Amino acid sequence: MKLRSKIRLALVTGVAALTACAGTVAAAPAPHPPQAGPARQDPARVDPARLRDAMDDVHRAGVPGVFGEVRDQGRTWRGASGVADLATGRPVSPGMRQRVGSITKTFTAAAVMRQAERGRIRLDAPVGDYLPDLVPGERGRKITVRMLLNNTSGIPDYIPYAFPSLQRNSPTSLDDNRFREFSPDELIALGLAAPPAGEPGGPVGVYSNTNWLLLGRLLERVTGTTAERVITRDVIERAGLRHTGFPDGPTIDGPHARMYESLWGLLDPPRDYSVYNMSWTGTGAALVSTMDDLNRFYARLLDGGIVSRSSLAQMQRTVPVRALDGTMIEYGLGLHKVVVPGCGTFWGHDGTVWGAGTLSLTRADGRRQMSIAVNLQRWSPREAGGTLPPHPIDTALKTLSDRSLCGS
C-alpha cells in the first residue's frame, strides 16, 4: 500500500525516504548489472560512524525504532536504533522481520514476467482475455497486462472504499477491519466501481493497488495455483530468500518490532497495529521480509538472476505516474526509478502499511544498496486544509538516506 506515506524517497527527485542504523561492516558479494547510472559517479564509501549518528537522529526525532542494512561495494553495514516495543523498551535489531508493504509489487511483477517468459501471459494482451469476469466489456478490452504493471490502467485505488472512515478523518475503519478477511475480488470490485482515474494507456499513470490484486488473480488463472505460491516458488525461492513470505495469519513469525500508526495525528498516542489481517493488501503489499533479504532480492533481480535480461529491460522502462499523495514518480513494471544527482540511478520500491514503513534501493551498477525500516507511520499532523507541515523525522530520514546512498 502507499497511502500518503511519510516514508518518502525524500531525495531530490521526491519519491520516498527511509532509515538505517548503528551497525557493523562485514563481507558480502556485490552484483554488477550491466545498466549504469550517470557517467562514472562513485559515491563516497559508507562511514559506519556517520550512519550510526544519522540513524540515532531518526530515533531522536520521534521514530520509536529504525533498522536497516547498507551494502557498499562488497561490504555490508547493519544497524538499529531505538525500541521495538514502547511498553517494554525492547530494542530493535537489524535482522528483524518487517511488513514491507508495496515492495511486494516488485515480487509480483517479477512473477508475472516469469510467466510471460514461459508464454502463459502476453504483456500487451487485454486483461479481459484472462479475467473476463473481473474486468468485463470495453474496459477489459482496452486495459492490457502491461498497463496493470505500470499503473496506466486508469483503474482507481480501492483503499479509500475499503477504509471509508479515512475520508472522514476517522481511524474507525482500521479497527473495524483488523481481523476482517477480504477477498481479492471484493476489493477489485470496489476499485472498478469507483470513478476512473484516467484513460487506459494514458501518458500519465495513477498509482493503484487495484492493479496489483488483478495481477495476483491473473497469476492464479494462468498457473492453476495461488498467487502466493507462484511468487514464493518463482521469485522468493529463486532469489534464495530465507526470511521472506506471505503471512498465514494476523501475526508475524520471528523477531519483529511492534508497528505504530499515527494516521496524521488522528491517533495520539500512536496505536499498535502489529497484529492485522493482511488480506486487504494481498499481492500488492502483504509480504513480510528482512532488510538483508530485500537487498539480496534486488541485487539478484537487477543482476538478471530472477527474470531474463530482456524482461528486466521492460521492467525498467518507466512512465510518469502520480502517486496516491499527488507526487510524480518514474515507474516501470513494479520498479521505481530514482536519480540522485552526484550518486547515480537507483531502482527499487518503498512500502507502507499500518505502522510500518520500508524503503529498498539498489544503484544501477549494483555497487550500493540500502534497505531501511521504521515502526511508525504518518507521523506529521495535518494542518487546516489538509497540508502536512515539515517534521524533524522527515529531515532526519533524508540525512540517513543521503548518507546511505551517497556517503555524504
Backbone torsions as a table, in degrees:
resi	resn	phi	psi	omega
1	MET	NA	154.9	177.0
2	LYS	-142.0	65.9	173.6
3	LEU	-75.0	132.4	179.1
4	ARG	-5.5	63.5	-173.7
5	SER	-64.5	138.9	174.5
6	LYS	-95.3	-1.8	171.2
7	ILE	-94.4	95.5	-168.2
8	ARG	-117.4	152.2	172.8
9	LEU	-69.4	77.9	-172.4
10	ALA	-78.6	55.7	178.0
11	LEU	-106.7	-178.6	-178.0
12	VAL	-58.7	-34.0	-178.5
13	THR	-76.7	-17.6	177.0
14	GLY	64.8	72.4	172.4
15	VAL	-122.3	-46.6	177.3
16	ALA	-178.9	152.9	178.6
17	ALA	-137.3	167.5	-177.2
18	LEU	-158.5	-152.5	-169.3
19	THR	-135.7	168.1	167.8
20	ALA	-140.8	-168.0	-174.6
21	CYS	-154.0	-177.5	179.9
22	ALA	-65.5	130.2	-174.2
23	GLY	-162.6	-164.1	-176.1
24	THR	-119.2	166.9	177.5
25	VAL	-114.6	130.5	-179.9
26	ALA	-140.7	165.2	-179.3
27	ALA	-72.7	143.1	175.1
28	ALA	-157.5	143.9	-179.9
29	PRO	-69.0	145.1	179.1
30	ALA	-113.6	125.0	178.6
31	PRO	-74.9	160.7	178.9
32	HIS	-136.3	72.4	176.4
33	PRO	-60.2	157.3	-174.6
34	PRO	-75.1	-23.0	-175.8
35	GLN	-77.3	131.5	-177.9
36	ALA	-105.8	159.2	173.9
37	GLY	-87.0	-163.8	178.0
38	PRO	-54.5	155.1	-165.0
39	ALA	-48.4	112.2	166.8
40	ARG	46.8	38.9	176.4
41	GLN	-82.9	137.9	-176.1
42	ASP	-134.2	93.5	-178.4
43	PRO	-57.0	153.8	178.9
44	ALA	-59.8	152.0	179.6
45	ARG	-64.9	153.5	179.9
46	VAL	-62.4	134.1	176.7
47	ASP	-108.2	104.6	-175.6
48	PRO	-55.1	-40.2	-177.8
49	ALA	-64.6	-41.1	-179.5
50	ARG	-70.9	-33.4	175.4
51	LEU	-67.8	-40.9	176.5
52	ARG	-59.5	-45.0	-179.6
53	ASP	-62.7	-42.4	-178.5
54	ALA	-65.5	-38.5	179.4
55	MET	-68.7	-42.0	176.6
56	ASP	-60.7	-36.1	179.1
57	ASP	-65.4	-35.5	176.8
58	VAL	-63.4	-42.9	178.0
59	HIS	-64.5	-45.6	-179.7
60	ARG	-63.8	-28.6	-179.6
61	ALA	-72.8	-14.9	174.8
62	GLY	136.1	-5.0	177.4
63	VAL	-81.9	125.4	-179.7
64	PRO	-55.5	-49.4	-177.8
65	GLY	-144.8	139.0	176.0
66	VAL	-132.1	145.0	177.8
67	PHE	-155.2	158.0	-178.2
68	GLY	-179.1	-176.0	-179.4
69	GLU	-143.7	132.7	176.5
70	VAL	-120.2	128.0	176.7
71	ARG	-109.9	134.2	-172.6
72	ASP	-138.8	98.7	173.9
73	GLN	49.2	50.4	175.8
74	GLY	95.2	-7.4	176.7
75	ARG	-110.1	151.1	-179.5
76	THR	-127.1	129.4	175.5
77	TRP	-113.8	129.4	177.9
78	ARG	-124.8	142.7	179.7
79	GLY	-160.2	168.9	179.6
80	ALA	-155.1	149.7	178.0
81	SER	-145.9	133.9	176.6
82	GLY	101.3	-158.5	-170.7
83	VAL	-119.9	147.6	174.3
84	ALA	-88.0	-18.5	-176.1
85	ASP	-144.4	113.9	-178.2
86	LEU	-66.4	-29.7	-176.8
87	ALA	-73.8	-38.6	-174.6
88	THR	-103.6	-17.3	-175.7
89	GLY	78.6	9.4	177.8
90	ARG	-56.5	127.5	-175.1
91	PRO	-76.9	154.2	171.1
92	VAL	-78.1	157.6	176.6
93	SER	-136.2	155.6	-172.6
94	PRO	-62.6	-27.2	-174.7
95	GLY	-92.4	10.1	-177.5
96	MET	-65.2	151.2	175.1
97	ARG	-82.9	154.1	-173.1
98	GLN	-146.3	142.6	167.6
99	ARG	-72.9	115.9	-169.5
100	VAL	-99.0	7.4	171.7
101	GLY	56.3	-133.7	-170.7
102	SER	-69.9	-4.6	169.3
103	ILE	-58.7	-24.4	174.1
104	THR	-52.8	-32.5	-175.5
105	LYS	-61.5	-35.2	177.4
106	THR	-65.5	-38.4	177.3
107	PHE	-63.5	-44.9	179.8
108	THR	-63.9	-42.7	178.8
109	ALA	-61.2	-42.5	179.7
110	ALA	-62.5	-38.6	178.6
111	ALA	-65.4	-39.4	176.9
112	VAL	-63.9	-42.5	179.5
113	MET	-63.6	-35.8	177.5
114	ARG	-63.1	-39.9	177.6
115	GLN	-70.7	-33.1	176.0
116	ALA	-64.6	-39.0	178.3
117	GLU	-63.6	-28.3	179.3
118	ARG	-87.2	-1.2	177.9
119	GLY	83.6	7.9	-179.2
120	ARG	-85.1	-21.8	179.4
121	ILE	-129.7	135.8	172.9
122	ARG	-109.4	120.1	-172.9
123	LEU	-61.5	-32.7	-177.1
124	ASP	-100.5	14.8	174.2
125	ALA	-83.4	148.8	176.4
126	PRO	-62.4	139.4	179.7
127	VAL	-64.8	-24.8	177.2
128	GLY	-64.9	-20.0	175.3
129	ASP	-66.6	-28.9	-177.1
130	TYR	-102.3	-36.2	-173.8
131	LEU	-128.4	59.0	-176.2
132	PRO	-64.0	-26.1	179.7
133	ASP	-76.7	-28.6	-178.2
134	LEU	-90.6	-38.3	179.0
135	VAL	-126.4	80.5	-175.0
136	PRO	-84.0	173.7	169.1
137	GLY	65.3	-150.6	-175.0
138	GLU	-61.4	-37.6	179.6
139	ARG	-60.6	-45.1	179.5
140	GLY	-64.7	-26.6	178.2
141	ARG	-82.0	-28.7	-176.4
142	LYS	-87.2	-33.9	-174.7
143	ILE	-86.0	126.9	178.3
144	THR	-101.0	167.7	176.5
145	VAL	-59.7	-41.4	179.4
146	ARG	-59.3	-37.4	180.0
147	MET	-65.9	-32.8	174.0
148	LEU	-65.7	-41.8	-175.8
149	LEU	-69.2	-33.9	-178.8
150	ASN	-106.2	13.1	174.6
151	ASN	63.2	33.3	174.4
152	THR	-108.5	19.7	-177.7
153	SER	-72.6	-24.2	-174.0
154	GLY	82.2	0.8	177.5
155	ILE	-81.0	125.9	-177.2
156	PRO	-75.0	168.0	-179.3
157	ASP	-76.9	142.4	-178.7
158	TYR	-86.2	-16.7	-169.6
159	ILE	-58.4	-41.3	178.4
160	PRO	-60.5	-22.9	-177.9
161	TYR	-94.5	-26.3	174.2
162	ALA	-77.1	-27.2	178.4
163	PHE	-124.2	68.6	-170.8
164	PRO	-64.2	-24.5	-178.2
165	SER	-66.4	-22.2	179.5
166	LEU	-60.9	-31.0	178.9
167	GLN	-74.3	-11.0	177.3
168	ARG	-109.1	15.6	-177.8
169	ASN	55.7	43.7	178.7
170	SER	-130.8	140.6	179.2
171	PRO	-87.6	6.9	-172.5
172	THR	-53.1	-40.5	-175.9
173	SER	-62.2	-30.7	-179.0
174	LEU	-62.5	-45.2	179.5
175	ASP	-72.8	-37.0	180.0
176	ASP	-60.8	-34.3	-173.8
177	ASN	-101.0	5.7	-173.3
178	ARG	-54.9	-41.5	-178.3
179	PHE	-116.5	15.3	-179.7
180	ARG	-75.3	137.9	176.7
181	GLU	-98.7	101.6	175.2
182	PHE	-82.3	148.9	168.5
183	SER	-99.1	147.2	177.9
184	PRO	-55.5	-40.6	-177.8
185	ASP	-64.0	-35.4	177.5
186	GLU	-62.7	-45.4	-179.6
187	LEU	-70.2	-40.4	177.2
188	ILE	-59.1	-42.3	179.7
189	ALA	-61.6	-36.8	177.4
190	LEU	-62.5	-43.4	179.4
191	GLY	-66.6	-42.8	-177.4
192	LEU	-69.9	-25.5	-179.5
193	ALA	-80.3	-16.1	-178.5
194	ALA	-79.6	161.1	177.3
195	PRO	-57.9	135.8	-178.4
196	PRO	-55.7	145.3	179.0
197	ALA	-87.4	-9.6	-179.6
198	GLY	168.5	178.1	178.1
199	GLU	-83.1	140.3	177.3
200	PRO	-55.6	130.1	178.9
201	GLY	76.1	15.4	179.4
202	GLY	-64.7	165.5	-175.4
203	PRO	-68.4	-21.5	178.6
204	VAL	-125.1	123.8	179.6
205	GLY	-85.9	169.0	175.9
206	VAL	-129.3	120.8	-177.3
207	TYR	-59.7	129.5	-177.0
208	SER	-148.7	125.1	176.5
209	ASN	-67.3	-22.4	179.2
210	THR	-59.3	-38.8	178.2
211	ASN	-53.9	-39.0	-170.6
212	TRP	-80.7	-26.2	170.9
213	LEU	-71.8	-36.2	175.3
214	LEU	-63.2	-38.9	177.9
215	LEU	-65.3	-35.6	175.6
216	GLY	-63.8	-43.2	177.9
217	ARG	-66.4	-35.3	176.3
218	LEU	-60.9	-45.3	177.9
219	LEU	-58.5	-39.9	-179.4
220	GLU	-66.7	-40.8	-178.5
221	ARG	-64.6	-39.4	-173.9
222	VAL	-87.3	-15.2	-178.3
223	THR	-110.1	-22.2	-178.2
224	GLY	78.2	12.2	176.5
225	THR	-135.7	178.8	-177.2
226	THR	-71.8	151.4	178.6
227	ALA	-61.7	-36.7	179.9
228	GLU	-61.4	-39.6	178.9
229	ARG	-68.3	-39.7	179.2
230	VAL	-63.0	-47.0	-179.3
231	ILE	-63.8	-39.8	178.6
232	THR	-63.4	-47.9	-176.1
233	ARG	-69.7	-47.2	-170.4
234	ASP	-88.3	-18.4	-175.5
235	VAL	-123.1	-59.5	-174.6
236	ILE	-62.7	-50.4	-179.8
237	GLU	-70.6	-36.4	178.7
238	ARG	-62.9	-33.9	179.1
239	ALA	-81.7	-6.7	179.8
240	GLY	72.9	31.6	-178.0
241	LEU	-86.5	131.0	-175.3
242	ARG	-104.1	-12.6	-174.0
243	HIS	-127.8	25.2	-176.9
244	THR	-120.7	135.1	177.3
245	GLY	-179.8	170.2	176.1
246	PHE	-84.9	134.5	-179.9
247	PRO	-68.0	145.2	178.1
248	ASP	-102.8	15.2	178.3
249	GLY	-170.1	-173.9	-176.7
250	PRO	-77.1	-9.0	-178.7
251	THR	-104.8	167.3	177.6
252	ILE	-107.7	129.3	175.2
253	ASP	-78.0	144.5	176.1
254	GLY	87.0	172.4	-178.3
255	PRO	-61.9	130.8	178.9
256	HIS	-157.5	162.4	178.2
257	ALA	-91.4	153.8	168.1
258	ARG	-68.9	152.9	-171.4
259	MET	-122.0	120.7	-169.4
260	TYR	-110.3	127.6	-178.1
261	GLU	-110.7	127.3	177.7
262	SER	-98.6	-27.3	179.3
263	LEU	52.5	53.8	177.5
264	TRP	56.3	37.2	176.8
265	GLY	90.2	-5.0	178.1
266	LEU	-69.4	-26.7	177.6
267	LEU	-109.4	104.4	-176.4
268	ASP	-136.8	108.6	5.1
269	PRO	-73.2	163.6	178.9
270	PRO	-55.6	146.2	-175.3
271	ARG	-100.0	145.9	180.0
272	ASP	-79.9	116.2	175.7
273	TYR	-118.9	40.8	179.2
274	SER	-67.8	-35.6	-178.5
275	VAL	-100.3	115.9	-173.9
276	TYR	-158.7	137.1	173.3
277	ASN	-73.9	116.0	-173.8
278	MET	-89.8	16.4	176.5
279	SER	-63.8	-17.1	179.3
280	TRP	-73.8	-8.1	179.0
281	THR	-123.0	-31.7	174.7
282	GLY	48.4	-129.4	-176.8
283	THR	-74.5	2.8	175.1
284	GLY	-94.5	-28.5	-172.3
285	ALA	-165.3	22.8	-171.6
286	ALA	-96.1	-7.0	-174.1
287	LEU	-62.8	148.9	169.5
288	VAL	-113.7	137.0	-177.5
289	SER	-154.2	-176.8	172.9
290	THR	-119.7	163.9	180.0
291	MET	-67.3	-33.9	176.4
292	ASP	-64.3	-44.7	179.0
293	ASP	-63.7	-39.1	179.8
294	LEU	-63.6	-43.5	177.3
295	ASN	-63.1	-40.3	177.4
296	ARG	-62.4	-43.1	-179.0
297	PHE	-60.9	-52.4	-176.5
298	TYR	-68.5	-32.9	175.5
299	ALA	-61.8	-45.6	-178.9
300	ARG	-67.8	-41.9	-179.8
301	LEU	-61.0	-49.1	-175.7
302	LEU	-75.5	-11.8	176.1
303	ASP	-95.7	7.6	177.8
304	GLY	79.0	19.4	-175.9
305	GLY	-93.8	-5.3	179.7
306	ILE	-116.0	-48.4	173.4
307	VAL	-118.0	165.4	-179.5
308	SER	-67.8	164.2	178.4
309	ARG	-61.0	-38.1	-179.8
310	SER	-69.3	-36.6	175.9
311	SER	-66.0	-41.6	178.4
312	LEU	-61.7	-40.6	178.6
313	ALA	-60.0	-37.9	177.6
314	GLN	-69.6	-37.9	178.1
315	MET	-63.0	-28.8	-177.4
316	GLN	-94.4	9.3	175.3
317	ARG	-88.5	106.6	-168.9
318	THR	-98.1	159.1	171.3
319	VAL	-133.4	157.1	175.4
320	PRO	-72.0	131.7	-178.5
321	VAL	-132.2	135.8	177.3
322	ARG	-87.4	119.1	179.2
323	ALA	-72.5	170.2	-176.8
324	LEU	-67.3	-16.4	176.3
325	ASP	-95.8	5.9	176.6
326	GLY	93.8	-11.2	178.9
327	THR	-76.2	158.1	178.4
328	MET	-98.9	135.9	178.7
329	ILE	-129.6	159.1	173.4
330	GLU	-96.3	115.0	-171.0
331	TYR	-124.9	130.6	176.4
332	GLY	-98.8	-136.1	175.8
333	LEU	-98.8	85.1	-178.2
334	GLY	79.1	13.8	179.9
335	LEU	-131.5	137.5	168.4
336	HIS	-90.7	145.1	171.0
337	LYS	-110.4	126.7	-179.7
338	VAL	-127.9	119.2	177.6
339	VAL	-101.6	119.4	-179.4
340	VAL	-108.4	109.5	-178.3
341	PRO	-53.7	130.7	179.2
342	GLY	85.9	-10.8	-177.8
343	CYS	-120.6	-32.5	178.3
344	GLY	125.5	-168.8	179.3
345	THR	-101.2	131.8	-179.1
346	PHE	-120.0	149.4	177.2
347	TRP	-125.4	145.2	177.8
348	GLY	164.7	-146.2	-178.5
349	HIS	-163.2	158.8	170.5
350	ASP	-117.3	166.0	-180.0
351	GLY	-156.9	145.4	175.3
352	THR	-145.4	134.3	167.9
353	VAL	-126.9	-174.5	-175.6
354	TRP	-59.3	115.2	174.3
355	GLY	85.4	-10.5	-174.0
356	ALA	-129.3	132.6	176.8
357	GLY	-131.4	141.3	-176.0
358	THR	-143.5	146.9	174.9
359	LEU	-139.3	134.1	177.1
360	SER	-134.7	122.4	179.9
361	LEU	-133.0	141.0	176.8
362	THR	-129.4	130.6	178.8
363	ARG	-66.6	149.5	-173.3
364	ALA	-57.9	-30.2	179.3
365	ASP	-90.0	2.1	176.5
366	GLY	77.3	2.9	-172.1
367	ARG	-86.9	-9.8	178.5
368	ARG	-142.3	131.5	176.9
369	GLN	-135.4	150.7	178.0
370	MET	-144.4	127.4	169.1
371	SER	-133.2	122.5	-176.2
372	ILE	-138.3	151.8	-174.4
373	ALA	-138.1	149.9	175.0
374	VAL	-133.3	154.8	-179.3
375	ASN	-112.5	36.9	172.7
376	LEU	-145.9	139.2	178.9
377	GLN	-134.5	153.7	176.5
378	ARG	51.3	56.6	-170.8
379	TRP	-84.0	-18.1	-173.5
380	SER	-91.1	116.3	179.8
381	PRO	-62.5	138.7	178.3
382	ARG	-71.1	142.9	174.3
383	GLU	-91.1	175.9	176.0
384	ALA	-57.5	134.9	-177.3
385	GLY	91.3	-4.3	175.7
386	GLY	88.3	2.7	-179.5
387	THR	-74.4	153.4	178.3
388	LEU	-109.2	113.6	-179.2
389	PRO	-71.7	156.9	175.3
390	PRO	-59.3	147.5	-178.5
391	HIS	-131.0	145.9	178.2
392	PRO	-54.7	-29.4	177.8
393	ILE	-62.0	-40.7	-179.6
394	ASP	-60.0	-45.0	-179.8
395	THR	-64.1	-43.9	-179.0
396	ALA	-65.5	-38.7	178.3
397	LEU	-65.9	-38.9	178.8
398	LYS	-64.1	-41.4	178.1
399	THR	-62.6	-42.4	179.5
400	LEU	-63.3	-45.1	-179.4
401	SER	-67.4	-37.9	177.6
402	ASP	-60.6	-46.5	-178.9
403	ARG	-69.1	-32.5	179.4
404	SER	-70.5	-41.9	-175.9
405	LEU	-86.8	-33.9	-170.4
406	CYS	-117.8	-12.1	179.5
407	GLY	74.9	13.8	-179.4
408	SER	-147.3	NA	NA
